[in-house]
Amino acid sequence: MSQELSPNRQARFLHLLLILSCWMIIIEATRVLNNLFHFGGGLWPYLLAALRMTLMLLVTYGYVRFYEKQTFAVGFHFSLKKIGRSLLWAFLFFVLAGAVLMPYHLFVVQPLLKKTAETSMAAAVPEHALKPFLDRLIVFAYVVYEGVIEVLIFIGFLLDRLARRWNWPLAITVGNVAFGLWHYSYWSKGLLEGSLMVLLTIIAGTSDSLSYWKTRTTFSPAVCHTLGDLPASIRELLGIL
């Protein structure tokens, strides 16, 4: 039997590439917008990032609604059925991800970045402790919002459709490499730090993807992703460095 994709499957795969291209255009467009109007610091970067994530979701939902003829819940595989099971798998993969990422952070990331941190420590300014509580609350809300949108588009949309065409191991690998590379802005901090953060993102994304694989609902990886973001987000919200 031929392993070639049928014309219809080929067309749908090209559609996925088109959606990915739209995501990249939105990312670059918001970057150009920021450079053009010089929004600067404060909350503007978060508001602009929230706009970017919203546009990416809307473009993807437009494809789901008008081409695939599916509802939001079906198209992004969001369901609250068997919520207890979803929460259980979310917590389990959050713990497993922590068991991998904690040693990685302590024994790989920190030692490699120690010299870099020491040279820049004198110039560092504790901006987060100086932000008003309302600003920190908005940043916290954005982090949660961004995580949910990432799960919907990268797992509920992209990963699920890749898995239909390939197999789950290949789909999870390709989907999470794409997810890691989507965070290419990490490399603006330096090749070493950026590469370590991208790898961390791939590992965290894989745990979220496995949660979806076990439950087939994006509710579970959304909870798993949020749990992963909460410790750092809560520290920033409370002004704890």
MIMIKE-235493 format. One record per residue: residue number from 1; x, y, z of N, C-alpha, C in turn; residue in one letter. Coordinates in steps of 0.001 Angstrom, whole numbers. Example, Ala and Ser with C-alpha at 12.3 -4.5 7.8 and 13.67 -1.06 7.14 Angstrom:
// MIMIKE-235493
<lumke 1; <13190; -5690; 7800>; <12300; -4500; 7800>; <13200; -3300; 7800>; 'A'>
<lumke 2; <12850; -2250; 7080>; <13670; -1060; 7140>; <12900; 30; 7870>; 'S'>
// end
This chain:
// MIMIKE-235493
<lumke 1; <847; -1200; 0>; <0; 0; 0>; <879; 1246; 0>; 'M'>
<lumke 2; <522; 2203; -820>; <1318; 3425; -906>; <1229; 4211; 389>; 'S'>
<lumke 3; <2369; 4775; 795>; <2425; 5573; 2017>; <2207; 7052; 1740>; 'Q'>
<lumke 4; <1960; 7386; 473>; <1784; 8788; 121>; <447; 9304; 645>; 'E'>
<lumke 5; <434; 10553; 1002>; <-804; 11177; 1459>; <-1761; 11364; 293>; 'L'>
<lumke 6; <-3054; 11192; 564>; <-4060; 11474; -451>; <-4090; 12973; -700>; 'S'>
<lumke 7; <-4616; 13397; -1873>; <-4691; 14841; -2154>; <-5399; 15618; -1050>; 'P'>
<lumke 8; <-6476; 15018; -464>; <-7207; 15710; 584>; <-6347; 15873; 1845>; 'N'>
<lumke 9; <-5607; 14805; 2203>; <-4731; 14876; 3374>; <-3574; 15831; 3128>; 'R'>
<lumke 10; <-3070; 15827; 1885>; <-2007; 16768; 1541>; <-2495; 18206; 1674>; 'Q'>
<lumke 11; <-3727; 18455; 1194>; <-4289; 19803; 1267>; <-4437; 20252; 2713>; 'A'>
<lumke 12; <-4910; 19342; 3574>; <-5090; 19698; 4977>; <-3750; 19953; 5658>; 'R'>
<lumke 13; <-2715; 19191; 5275>; <-1393; 19433; 5838>; <-875; 20800; 5403>; 'F'>
<lumke 14; <-1144; 21158; 4145>; <-758; 22490; 3668>; <-1519; 23577; 4422>; 'L'>
<lumke 15; <-2759; 23272; 4794>; <-3531; 24228; 5580>; <-2892; 24450; 6952>; 'H'>
<lumke 16; <-2374; 23374; 7558>; <-1677; 23526; 8835>; <-453; 24426; 8680>; 'L'>
<lumke 17; <274; 24221; 7591>; <1431; 25071; 7332>; <1000; 26523; 7118>; 'L'>
<lumke 18; <-150; 26704; 6488>; <-670; 28058; 6279>; <-1011; 28721; 7617>; 'L'>
<lumke 19; <-1632; 27965; 8522>; <-1956; 28501; 9842>; <-681; 28852; 10601>; 'I'>
<lumke 20; <326; 27979; 10518>; <1606; 28273; 11159>; <2228; 29546; 10585>; 'L'>
<lumke 21; <2102; 29712; 9273>; <2625; 30927; 8631>; <1890; 32160; 9134>; 'S'>
<lumke 22; <573; 32033; 9311>; <-212; 33158; 9842>; <240; 33509; 11262>; 'C'>
<lumke 23; <533; 32479; 12057>; <1031; 32740; 13412>; <2325; 33544; 13365>; 'W'>
<lumke 24; <3237; 33130; 12472>; <4519; 33822; 12370>; <4340; 35261; 11885>; 'M'>
<lumke 25; <3409; 35464; 10955>; <3142; 36814; 10456>; <2616; 37700; 11588>; 'I'>
<lumke 26; <1725; 37150; 12410>; <1180; 37901; 13540>; <2285; 38255; 14533>; 'I'>
<lumke 27; <3166; 37292; 14802>; <4273; 37546; 15728>; <5160; 38672; 15225>; 'I'>
<lumke 28; <5533; 38590; 13955>; <6415; 39609; 13389>; <5701; 40951; 13258>; 'E'>
<lumke 29; <4403; 40924; 12949>; <3643; 42165; 12805>; <3566; 42905; 14136>; 'A'>
<lumke 30; <3333; 42171; 15236>; <3282; 42827; 16539>; <4673; 43329; 16949>; 'T'>
<lumke 31; <5711; 42602; 16526>; <7069; 43060; 16812>; <7365; 44369; 16075>; 'R'>
<lumke 32; <6963; 44430; 14790>; <7151; 45650; 13996>; <6338; 46793; 14594>; 'V'>
<lumke 33; <5119; 46480; 15040>; <4261; 47492; 15654>; <4919; 48069; 16896>; 'L'>
<lumke 34; <5528; 47201; 17689>; <6207; 47658; 18894>; <7397; 48547; 18554>; 'N'>
<lumke 35; <8177; 48147; 17544>; <9334; 48943; 17140>; <8925; 50270; 16503>; 'N'>
<lumke 36; <7791; 50247; 15805>; <7336; 51443; 15104>; <6845; 52515; 16069>; 'L'>
<lumke 37; <6105; 52093; 17080>; <5507; 53059; 18004>; <6255; 53164; 19328>; 'F'>
<lumke 38; <7290; 52346; 19496>; <8141; 52419; 20693>; <7304; 52409; 21975>; 'H'>
<lumke 39; <6565; 51329; 22153>; <5698; 51239; 23321>; <6477; 51241; 24632>; 'F'>
<lumke 40; <7718; 50776; 24577>; <8560; 50833; 25767>; <8223; 49767; 26783>; 'G'>
<lumke 41; <8501; 50082; 28059>; <8340; 49100; 29116>; <6981; 49168; 29779>; 'G'>
<lumke 42; <6981; 48937; 31092>; <5719; 48917; 31830>; <4869; 47727; 31429>; 'G'>
<lumke 43; <3568; 47967; 31264>; <2636; 46899; 30902>; <2474; 46743; 29399>; 'L'>
<lumke 44; <3006; 47673; 28623>; <2804; 47622; 27176>; <3262; 46309; 26545>; 'W'>
<lumke 45; <4440; 45780; 26900>; <4848; 44504; 26296>; <3850; 43378; 26556>; 'P'>
<lumke 46; <3238; 43356; 27744>; <2274; 42311; 28078>; <963; 42515; 27331>; 'Y'>
<lumke 47; <531; 43766; 27210>; <-696; 44052; 26474>; <-531; 43717; 24989>; 'L'>
<lumke 48; <636; 44041; 24449>; <909; 43722; 23052>; <988; 42208; 22851>; 'L'>
<lumke 49; <1604; 41517; 23816>; <1684; 40057; 23738>; <301; 39429; 23851>; 'A'>
<lumke 50; <-563; 40000; 24698>; <-1929; 39497; 24815>; <-2684; 39684; 23503>; 'A'>
<lumke 51; <-2466; 40818; 22840>; <-3070; 41053; 21528>; <-2575; 40014; 20528>; 'L'>
<lumke 52; <-1279; 39734; 20551>; <-696; 38740; 19643>; <-1332; 37369; 19854>; 'R'>
<lumke 53; <-1443; 36924; 21115>; <-2019; 35618; 21400>; <-3488; 35563; 20992>; 'M'>
<lumke 54; <-4206; 36666; 21212>; <-5624; 36713; 20843>; <-5794; 36602; 19339>; 'T'>
<lumke 55; <-4971; 37312; 18579>; <-5050; 37239; 17119>; <-4720; 35837; 16615>; 'L'>
<lumke 56; <-3725; 35191; 17214>; <-3384; 33825; 16818>; <-4552; 32876; 17071>; 'M'>
<lumke 57; <-5222; 33047; 18209>; <-6378; 32207; 18518>; <-7512; 32474; 17545>; 'L'>
<lumke 58; <-7768; 33749; 17228>; <-8869; 34092; 16336>; <-8644; 33560; 14924>; 'L'>
<lumke 59; <-7406; 33657; 14437>; <-7095; 33121; 13111>; <-7329; 31606; 13089>; 'V'>
<lumke 60; <-6869; 30936; 14138>; <-7028; 29482; 14209>; <-8494; 29104; 14328>; 'T'>
<lumke 61; <-9228; 29837; 15155>; <-10667; 29542; 15300>; <-11409; 29812; 13997>; 'Y'>
<lumke 62; <-10990; 30843; 13262>; <-11617; 31098; 11967>; <-11489; 29898; 11049>; 'G'>
<lumke 63; <-10323; 29265; 11050>; <-10119; 28061; 10232>; <-11004; 26921; 10737>; 'Y'>
<lumke 64; <-11032; 26735; 12062>; <-11821; 25668; 12666>; <-13305; 25853; 12362>; 'V'>
<lumke 65; <-13779; 27089; 12468>; <-15219; 27361; 12336>; <-15684; 27358; 10886>; 'R'>
<lumke 66; <-14924; 27996; 9996>; <-15427; 28203; 8647>; <-14916; 27181; 7635>; 'F'>
<lumke 67; <-13779; 26520; 7917>; <-13309; 25490; 6995>; <-13649; 24092; 7514>; 'Y'>
<lumke 68; <-13325; 23830; 8776>; <-13616; 22511; 9339>; <-15064; 22378; 9797>; 'E'>
<lumke 69; <-15784; 23512; 9886>; <-17196; 23512; 10287>; <-17388; 22906; 11682>; 'K'>
<lumke 70; <-16513; 23281; 12592>; <-16591; 22747; 13946>; <-16766; 23870; 14951>; 'Q'>
<lumke 71; <-17340; 23520; 16094>; <-17480; 24485; 17178>; <-16126; 24681; 17861>; 'T'>
<lumke 72; <-16064; 25691; 18703>; <-14827; 25950; 19448>; <-14438; 24738; 20281>; 'F'>
<lumke 73; <-15403; 24184; 21029>; <-15104; 23066; 21927>; <-14609; 21847; 21166>; 'A'>
<lumke 74; <-15240; 21558; 20025>; <-14841; 20394; 19222>; <-13520; 20663; 18516>; 'V'>
<lumke 75; <-13382; 21839; 17925>; <-12181; 22157; 17162>; <-10923; 22209; 17998>; 'G'>
<lumke 76; <-11049; 22649; 19251>; <-9894; 22729; 20135>; <-9915; 21637; 21206>; 'F'>
<lumke 77; <-10878; 20727; 21111>; <-10963; 19558; 21985>; <-10975; 19946; 23457>; 'H'>
<lumke 78; <-11824; 20933; 23759>; <-11964; 21374; 25143>; <-13244; 20802; 25716>; 'F'>
<lumke 79; <-13108; 20026; 26783>; <-14266; 19391; 27400>; <-14042; 19281; 28897>; 'S'>
<lumke 80; <-15130; 19453; 29647>; <-15071; 19313; 31103>; <-15641; 17980; 31564>; 'L'>
<lumke 81; <-15884; 17070; 30616>; <-16345; 15739; 30982>; <-15200; 14987; 31667>; 'K'>
<lumke 82; <-15553; 14144; 32619>; <-14561; 13376; 33376>; <-13483; 14316; 33934>; 'K'>
<lumke 83; <-13956; 15384; 34569>; <-13046; 16429; 35039>; <-12070; 15898; 36087>; 'I'>
<lumke 84; <-12524; 14968; 36909>; <-11638; 14398; 37918>; <-10457; 13678; 37291>; 'G'>
<lumke 85; <-10729; 12896; 36252>; <-9662; 12177; 35545>; <-8694; 13156; 34888>; 'R'>
<lumke 86; <-9251; 14221; 34301>; <-8406; 15232; 33651>; <-7497; 15913; 34649>; 'S'>
<lumke 87; <-8036; 16249; 35825>; <-7228; 16889; 36864>; <-6153; 15949; 37387>; 'L'>
<lumke 88; <-6488; 14674; 37509>; <-5533; 13689; 38005>; <-4332; 13575; 37063>; 'L'>
<lumke 89; <-4602; 13462; 35755>; <-3516; 13345; 34790>; <-2724; 14656; 34692>; 'W'>
<lumke 90; <-3412; 15776; 34825>; <-2716; 17068; 34800>; <-1727; 17157; 35956>; 'A'>
<lumke 91; <-2178; 16780; 37141>; <-1308; 16837; 38312>; <-171; 15842; 38198>; 'F'>
<lumke 92; <-461; 14633; 37678>; <569; 13606; 37548>; <1676; 14070; 36606>; 'L'>
<lumke 93; <1323; 14607; 35446>; <2342; 15033; 34499>; <3035; 16318; 34959>; 'F'>
<lumke 94; <2354; 17132; 35755>; <3006; 18290; 36359>; <4109; 17826; 37311>; 'F'>
<lumke 95; <3819; 16806; 38117>; <4814; 16266; 39054>; <5971; 15622; 38293>; 'V'>
<lumke 96; <5651; 14852; 37242>; <6700; 14204; 36453>; <7587; 15238; 35764>; 'L'>
<lumke 97; <6961; 16293; 35225>; <7736; 17357; 34583>; <8636; 18040; 35605>; 'A'>
<lumke 98; <8107; 18276; 36808>; <8902; 18887; 37864>; <10083; 18021; 38262>; 'G'>
<lumke 99; <9863; 16693; 38269>; <10935; 15771; 38631>; <12069; 15807; 37607>; 'A'>
<lumke 100; <11734; 16122; 36353>; <12755; 16230; 35310>; <13371; 17623; 35290>; 'V'>
<lumke 101; <12513; 18629; 35365>; <12979; 20009; 35199>; <13740; 20544; 36404>; 'L'>
<lumke 102; <13394; 20081; 37595>; <14083; 20580; 38783>; <15568; 20227; 38765>; 'M'>
<lumke 103; <15924; 18946; 38561>; <17367; 18633; 38456>; <18026; 19323; 37269>; 'P'>
<lumke 104; <17291; 19419; 36162>; <17827; 20099; 34977>; <18175; 21547; 35303>; 'Y'>
<lumke 105; <17269; 22205; 36028>; <17501; 23599; 36380>; <18641; 23738; 37386>; 'H'>
<lumke 106; <18663; 22844; 38395>; <19655; 22965; 39465>; <21057; 22555; 39030>; 'L'>
<lumke 107; <21146; 21495; 38223>; <22457; 20920; 37918>; <22959; 21215; 36506>; 'F'>
<lumke 108; <22100; 21779; 35665>; <22526; 22109; 34302>; <22439; 23613; 34064>; 'V'>
<lumke 109; <21233; 24171; 34242>; <21012; 25583; 33921>; <21812; 26492; 34853>; 'V'>
<lumke 110; <21631; 26333; 36156>; <22285; 27243; 37098>; <23813; 27225; 37014>; 'Q'>
<lumke 111; <24444; 26042; 36986>; <25919; 26062; 36877>; <26416; 26720; 35598>; 'P'>
<lumke 112; <25738; 26461; 34465>; <26198; 27021; 33197>; <25988; 28531; 33124>; 'L'>
<lumke 113; <24962; 29012; 33835>; <24660; 30438; 33767>; <25243; 31226; 34944>; 'L'>
<lumke 114; <25942; 30544; 35832>; <26432; 31207; 37036>; <27374; 32363; 36717>; 'K'>
<lumke 115; <28303; 32119; 35818>; <29258; 33174; 35483>; <28565; 34356; 34818>; 'K'>
<lumke 116; <27605; 34056; 33943>; <26861; 35134; 33275>; <26085; 35962; 34284>; 'T'>
<lumke 117; <25476; 35284; 35250>; <24695; 35986; 36275>; <25587; 36854; 37144>; 'A'>
<lumke 118; <26781; 36340; 37455>; <27684; 37093; 38321>; <28163; 38379; 37653>; 'E'>
<lumke 119; <28408; 38328; 36349>; <28902; 39511; 35647>; <27823; 40572; 35465>; 'T'>
<lumke 120; <26554; 40140; 35436>; <25471; 41101; 35200>; <24743; 41504; 36475>; 'S'>
<lumke 121; <25101; 40898; 37598>; <24366; 41140; 38843>; <24465; 42586; 39300>; 'M'>
<lumke 122; <25603; 43193; 39109>; <25795; 44565; 39578>; <24891; 45542; 38858>; 'A'>
<lumke 123; <24599; 45248; 37596>; <23773; 46153; 36803>; <22290; 45842; 36900>; 'A'>
<lumke 124; <21961; 44745; 37566>; <20560; 44327; 37625>; <19761; 45246; 38528>; 'A'>
<lumke 125; <18548; 45520; 38107>; <17635; 46359; 38889>; <16394; 45543; 39217>; 'V'>
<lumke 126; <16023; 45432; 40468>; <14858; 44623; 40838>; <13552; 45295; 40444>; 'P'>
<lumke 127; <13285; 45289; 39142>; <12102; 45992; 38641>; <10809; 45391; 39176>; 'E'>
<lumke 128; <10784; 44042; 39283>; <9538; 43382; 39653>; <9063; 43820; 41039>; 'H'>
<lumke 129; <10024; 44065; 41972>; <9638; 44451; 43321>; <9107; 45874; 43356>; 'A'>
<lumke 130; <9411; 46671; 42324>; <8999; 48061; 42291>; <7637; 48265; 41626>; 'L'>
<lumke 131; <7126; 47249; 40943>; <5857; 47406; 40237>; <4699; 47504; 41224>; 'K'>
<lumke 132; <3726; 48364; 40951>; <2516; 48395; 41782>; <1793; 47049; 41722>; 'P'>
<lumke 133; <1020; 46760; 42760>; <338; 45460; 42830>; <-591; 45252; 41637>; 'F'>
<lumke 134; <-1302; 46299; 41206>; <-2223; 46157; 40080>; <-1467; 45739; 38813>; 'L'>
<lumke 135; <-287; 46318; 38610>; <520; 45935; 37457>; <931; 44466; 37543>; 'D'>
<lumke 136; <1334; 44048; 38738>; <1742; 42662; 38914>; <555; 41706; 38726>; 'R'>
<lumke 137; <-632; 42169; 39117>; <-1838; 41355; 38940>; <-2154; 41186; 37452>; 'L'>
<lumke 138; <-1979; 42255; 36683>; <-2215; 42182; 35239>; <-1211; 41233; 34582>; 'I'>
<lumke 139; <38; 41303; 35003>; <1064; 40397; 34473>; <712; 38956; 34810>; 'V'>
<lumke 140; <259; 38720; 36034>; <-142; 37372; 36457>; <-1281; 36855; 35574>; 'F'>
<lumke 141; <-2284; 37703; 35343>; <-3419; 37312; 34500>; <-2953; 36999; 33081>; 'A'>
<lumke 142; <-1993; 37793; 32584>; <-1487; 37548; 31236>; <-785; 36195; 31146>; 'Y'>
<lumke 143; <23; 35853; 32142>; <750; 34586; 32121>; <-224; 33411; 32055>; 'V'>
<lumke 144; <-1298; 33472; 32843>; <-2312; 32417; 32818>; <-3009; 32390; 31455>; 'V'>
<lumke 145; <-3368; 33564; 30949>; <-4052; 33666; 29658>; <-3184; 33118; 28538>; 'Y'>
<lumke 146; <-1910; 33504; 28522>; <-998; 33035; 27482>; <-875; 31520; 27510>; 'E'>
<lumke 147; <-760; 30949; 28711>; <-627; 29498; 28831>; <-1828; 28761; 28275>; 'G'>
<lumke 148; <-3019; 29256; 28562>; <-4238; 28605; 28062>; <-4308; 28689; 26541>; 'V'>
<lumke 149; <-3995; 29845; 25984>; <-4026; 30002; 24523>; <-2993; 29093; 23866>; 'I'>
<lumke 150; <-1802; 29009; 24446>; <-771; 28121; 23901>; <-1248; 26686; 23857>; 'E'>
<lumke 151; <-1910; 26245; 24906>; <-2422; 24874; 24944>; <-3483; 24675; 23864>; 'V'>
<lumke 152; <-4386; 25624; 23722>; <-5461; 25488; 22734>; <-4917; 25393; 21314>; 'L'>
<lumke 153; <-3970; 26253; 20953>; <-3537; 26279; 19556>; <-2425; 25264; 19265>; 'I'>
<lumke 154; <-1509; 25053; 20213>; <-405; 24139; 19942>; <-758; 22681; 20227>; 'F'>
<lumke 155; <-1675; 22448; 21165>; <-2048; 21067; 21501>; <-3430; 20725; 20945>; 'I'>
<lumke 156; <-4441; 21520; 21319>; <-5797; 21224; 20850>; <-5946; 21313; 19345>; 'G'>
<lumke 157; <-5194; 22210; 18728>; <-5282; 22356; 17275>; <-4139; 21638; 16558>; 'F'>
<lumke 158; <-2900; 22100; 16749>; <-1780; 21587; 15956>; <-1440; 20138; 16287>; 'L'>
<lumke 159; <-1185; 19838; 17549>; <-779; 18487; 17921>; <-1842; 17462; 17538>; 'L'>
<lumke 160; <-3093; 17760; 17820>; <-4159; 16808; 17521>; <-4217; 16481; 16035>; 'D'>
<lumke 161; <-4063; 17480; 15196>; <-4151; 17253; 13748>; <-2899; 16569; 13202>; 'R'>
<lumke 162; <-1750; 16837; 13798>; <-548; 16106; 13411>; <-678; 14630; 13781>; 'L'>
<lumke 163; <-1258; 14360; 14948>; <-1418; 12970; 15400>; <-2377; 12202; 14493>; 'A'>
<lumke 164; <-3354; 12866; 13912>; <-4266; 12196; 12993>; <-3549; 11749; 11722>; 'R'>
<lumke 165; <-2535; 12491; 11307>; <-1829; 12201; 10062>; <-639; 11277; 10272>; 'R'>
<lumke 166; <28; 11405; 11432>; <1196; 10598; 11716>; <857; 9647; 12865>; 'W'>
<lumke 167; <1777; 9524; 13814>; <1507; 8767; 15032>; <1803; 9678; 16217>; 'N'>
<lumke 168; <1373; 9266; 17401>; <1495; 10144; 18557>; <2937; 10496; 18922>; 'W'>
<lumke 169; <3876; 9524; 18946>; <5259; 9909; 19277>; <5837; 10949; 18316>; 'P'>
<lumke 170; <5609; 10758; 17004>; <6139; 11712; 16034>; <5437; 13060; 16158>; 'L'>
<lumke 171; <4114; 13026; 16344>; <3353; 14271; 16466>; <3782; 15053; 17704>; 'A'>
<lumke 172; <3978; 14362; 18830>; <4397; 15037; 20058>; <5791; 15619; 19899>; 'I'>
<lumke 173; <6682; 14873; 19231>; <8046; 15367; 19015>; <8053; 16614; 18140>; 'T'>
<lumke 174; <7405; 16523; 16970>; <7386; 17650; 16038>; <6638; 18837; 16635>; 'V'>
<lumke 175; <5499; 18562; 17261>; <4692; 19642; 17837>; <5436; 20411; 18910>; 'G'>
<lumke 176; <6193; 19707; 19741>; <6880; 20387; 20835>; <8190; 21023; 20403>; 'N'>
<lumke 177; <8821; 20499; 19354>; <9957; 21220; 18779>; <9468; 22550; 18197>; 'V'>
<lumke 178; <8310; 22501; 17505>; <7720; 23738; 16975>; <7372; 24690; 18123>; 'A'>
<lumke 179; <6852; 24144; 19221>; <6496; 24962; 20384>; <7738; 25598; 21000>; 'F'>
<lumke 180; <8818; 24821; 21087>; <10058; 25363; 21628>; <10638; 26450; 20744>; 'G'>
<lumke 181; <10644; 26207; 19435>; <11196; 27189; 18505>; <10331; 28445; 18441>; 'L'>
<lumke 182; <9047; 28312; 18764>; <8172; 29482; 18797>; <8640; 30466; 19872>; 'W'>
<lumke 183; <9354; 29969; 20863>; <9918; 30828; 21908>; <11335; 31274; 21539>; 'H'>
<lumke 184; <11566; 31493; 20255>; <12911; 31856; 19798>; <13397; 33184; 20383>; 'Y'>
<lumke 185; <12506; 33986; 20930>; <12932; 35253; 21540>; <13865; 35025; 22723>; 'S'>
<lumke 186; <13858; 33801; 23285>; <14782; 33493; 24371>; <16234; 33707; 23942>; 'Y'>
<lumke 187; <16509; 33493; 22651>; <17885; 33614; 22181>; <18378; 35057; 22189>; 'W'>
<lumke 188; <17464; 36009; 22364>; <17904; 37397; 22473>; <18700; 37625; 23757>; 'S'>
<lumke 189; <18550; 36708; 24733>; <19285; 36808; 25988>; <20679; 36187; 25886>; 'K'>
<lumke 190; <20963; 35565; 24741>; <22241; 34893; 24560>; <22032; 33476; 24075>; 'G'>
<lumke 191; <22991; 32949; 23341>; <22860; 31621; 22748>; <22712; 30535; 23803>; 'L'>
<lumke 192; <23539; 30591; 24837>; <23503; 29562; 25871>; <22199; 29600; 26646>; 'L'>
<lumke 193; <21880; 30772; 27198>; <20655; 30897; 27996>; <19425; 30610; 27153>; 'E'>
<lumke 194; <19412; 31119; 25926>; <18267; 30888; 25051>; <18066; 29420; 24743>; 'G'>
<lumke 195; <19155; 28710; 24436>; <19068; 27282; 24117>; <18580; 26476; 25313>; 'S'>
<lumke 196; <19072; 26815; 26503>; <18628; 26121; 27710>; <17141; 26348; 27966>; 'L'>
<lumke 197; <16676; 27570; 27738>; <15263; 27883; 27961>; <14371; 27224; 26913>; 'M'>
<lumke 198; <14832; 27156; 25676>; <14057; 26487; 24627>; <13927; 24998; 24943>; 'V'>
<lumke 199; <15019; 24385; 25384>; <14960; 22976; 25767>; <14013; 22772; 26934>; 'L'>
<lumke 200; <14063; 23662; 27915>; <13142; 23591; 29050>; <11700; 23682; 28571>; 'L'>
<lumke 201; <11444; 24569; 27608>; <10101; 24741; 27062>; <9629; 23473; 26352>; 'T'>
<lumke 202; <10518; 22827; 25614>; <10168; 21592; 24915>; <9798; 20495; 25916>; 'I'>
<lumke 203; <10578; 20395; 26999>; <10291; 19375; 28011>; <8944; 19642; 28680>; 'I'>
<lumke 204; <8723; 20900; 29059>; <7450; 21259; 29697>; <6284; 21029; 28745>; 'A'>
<lumke 205; <6462; 21395; 27469>; <5407; 21191; 26486>; <5102; 19725; 26265>; 'G'>
<lumke 206; <6126; 18885; 26348>; <5916; 17447; 26179>; <5053; 16883; 27295>; 'T'>
<lumke 207; <5269; 17343; 28523>; <4431; 16879; 29635>; <2982; 17304; 29432>; 'S'>
<lumke 208; <2770; 18523; 28937>; <1412; 18978; 28636>; <786; 18106; 27547>; 'D'>
<lumke 209; <1576; 17783; 26522>; <1081; 16983; 25405>; <702; 15571; 25854>; 'S'>
<lumke 210; <1504; 15002; 26754>; <1194; 13667; 27256>; <-88; 13678; 28073>; 'L'>
<lumke 211; <-332; 14782; 28780>; <-1587; 14925; 29512>; <-2775; 14913; 28552>; 'S'>
<lumke 212; <-2617; 15587; 27408>; <-3676; 15570; 26395>; <-3834; 14184; 25791>; 'Y'>
<lumke 213; <-2723; 13507; 25527>; <-2754; 12170; 24946>; <-3557; 11207; 25822>; 'W'>
<lumke 214; <-3466; 11362; 27135>; <-4174; 10477; 28054>; <-5631; 10833; 28221>; 'K'>
<lumke 215; <-5997; 12088; 28000>; <-7361; 12531; 28298>; <-8160; 12944; 27081>; 'T'>
<lumke 216; <-7480; 13375; 26004>; <-8104; 13885; 24777>; <-8954; 15133; 25027>; 'R'>
<lumke 217; <-8607; 15877; 26059>; <-9240; 17166; 26284>; <-8158; 18174; 26647>; 'T'>
<lumke 218; <-8242; 19377; 26099>; <-7232; 20393; 26380>; <-7381; 20991; 27777>; 'T'>
<lumke 219; <-8450; 20638; 28472>; <-8591; 21104; 29851>; <-7433; 20587; 30707>; 'F'>
<lumke 220; <-7066; 19323; 30510>; <-6007; 18720; 31315>; <-4651; 19377; 31081>; 'S'>
<lumke 221; <-4170; 19517; 29828>; <-2883; 20207; 29644>; <-2928; 21678; 30023>; 'P'>
<lumke 222; <-4115; 22307; 29932>; <-4224; 23708; 30360>; <-3962; 23821; 31862>; 'A'>
<lumke 223; <-4512; 22873; 32633>; <-4268; 22856; 34076>; <-2807; 22540; 34349>; 'V'>
<lumke 224; <-2262; 21554; 33624>; <-864; 21159; 33801>; <73; 22338; 33510>; 'C'>
<lumke 225; <-200; 23055; 32426>; <623; 24207; 32046>; <522; 25315; 33090>; 'H'>
<lumke 226; <-685; 25568; 33573>; <-889; 26616; 34569>; <-173; 26281; 35873>; 'T'>
<lumke 227; <-232; 25015; 36287>; <467; 24597; 37498>; <1970; 24834; 37359>; 'L'>
<lumke 228; <2499; 24602; 36154>; <3921; 24817; 35932>; <4322; 26280; 36011>; 'G'>
<lumke 229; <3416; 27164; 35592>; <3705; 28600; 35608>; <3449; 29257; 36964>; 'D'>
<lumke 230; <2617; 28623; 37786>; <2154; 29274; 39012>; <3253; 29656; 40004>; 'L'>
<lumke 231; <4218; 28783; 40313>; <5193; 29162; 41351>; <5897; 30485; 41067>; 'P'>
<lumke 232; <6463; 30625; 39852>; <7163; 31867; 39513>; <6190; 33032; 39421>; 'A'>
<lumke 233; <4989; 32783; 38893>; <4002; 33855; 38734>; <3518; 34374; 40079>; 'S'>
<lumke 234; <3301; 33465; 41022>; <2833; 33878; 42343>; <3923; 34650; 43078>; 'I'>
<lumke 235; <5190; 34196; 42927>; <6281; 34947; 43559>; <6340; 36367; 43022>; 'R'>
<lumke 236; <6183; 36503; 41699>; <6216; 37849; 41108>; <5004; 38660; 41556>; 'E'>
<lumke 237; <3836; 38010; 41627>; <2630; 38710; 42064>; <2790; 39257; 43481>; 'L'>
<lumke 238; <3442; 38485; 44347>; <3623; 38890; 45745>; <4860; 39765; 45932>; 'L'>
<lumke 239; <5623; 39976; 44833>; <6813; 40802; 44934>; <7983; 40113; 45597>; 'G'>
<lumke 240; <7990; 38765; 45539>; <9066; 37987; 46147>; <10075; 37655; 45063>; 'I'>
<lumke 241; <11333; 38075; 45224>; <12365; 37825; 44237>; <12998; 36460; 44455>; 'L'>
// end
